[in-house]
Amino acid sequence: MKIIVNITQRTGIASATAEYDGKVMTVLAGGKINLDFAEHIRGGKLAKAYRENPEYVDKDGNIIKNCEFTSPSTAAQFVTGRSTNGYEAWKVEKKLSLGKYLKDKGLR
């Protein structure tokens, strides 16, 4: 199972596409992160590490290399810079959240 999901921050600053296989969320190169990052985010160490690594994100916030996460929420935090429920933030379709999609399919 591979599900293609998208996230777009309300402000339009950050947006990305990812693949979710039920265990790993791979944020694909070509998206853009919000350069602001809330330092207090619990579990945000991996998100911060990718953000600070110039092999993965350039100085303008462009994602230049795929980034893998074991949590949709950490992947969403990586993109938005905020504490975020990934199952709500990532969308399978414009108004269908990843969480609702998985629930409807009996996968969550």
N, C-alpha and C positions, 0 to 999 in steps of 0.2 A: 504494500500500500504506500503510495506516495501522493501526498496532498499538496497542491500549490496554494500558498496563502500570501496575502498582502497586508501591509500595515501602512497607514498614512496618518501622521500626527495631525490633529485638528488645525494646527497653525500652518500646516503645509510645509514646515521646515524639513521634516524627516519622512522618508518613505522607503520601503524595501519589499522585496519578494523573497519568499523562503520555501523550502521543501520540508515537509514533515512526514516522517515514516512511522510515526507512533512511538518512537523512542528518541530520535535525534531531529532537531530543528536546524536546518542548514540555511543561514541567511546568505543569499546569493550576491556575488559581486554585481555592482551596477546601481545599488541603492545609495541612500544618503542618510547619515545620522544627524541628530540634533547635537551640536557641539557642546551644549550645556549638559552637565551631568550632576545629578544629585548624589553627593558623596555618601550620604547616609543609607543608601539602598542596601538592604539586607540581601546577601547572596549575589551582589553585583561585582564580585572580584573578577570573574571571567569576562563579564561585559566590559569592565574597565580595562582589563589587560588587552583585549582586542582593540578597543578604542585608542589606546596609547601606542599600539604597535604600528609603525608606518608601513609594514608589509601588508597590513589588512585595511587600514583607513588612512587616507591622505589628510593633509593639513586643512583641507576644505570640507572634510566630513564625508567624502566619497568612499564607499566600500569598494575596495579594489581586489579583494580576495575573499572567497567563501569563508564563513565563520560558523563553526558547529557548536551547538548547545544541547544539553540534555533536558532543558526546560523551555517551553514556549514563553514563559514569563521572563526568564533571563535574556532570551533572544529579543523580546520586546523592549526590555530595559536597555539593551545594547543600542537599539535603534532610537528610542525616544529620549533616553537619558533620565527617565523617571521610573519610579516604582509602578509596575504595570501588571495587570492580570493578562497574561499572554493568551489564555483561552478565550478572552473577550476581545482583546485588541487585534489579534490576527484574524483576518476575514478570508473565508473560502470564496464567497461572493460578496458583492457590495454590502449587504446587510446581514449576512449569515456568518456568525462567529465560528471559529474553529471548535470551541466547546459545544455549541449547539449542533454543529455538523456531526461531531463525533458521537454525541448523545443520540441524535436521530438515526445514526447508522449502527447503534448498539456497541460502539467501540469505547465508550467512556461511562 
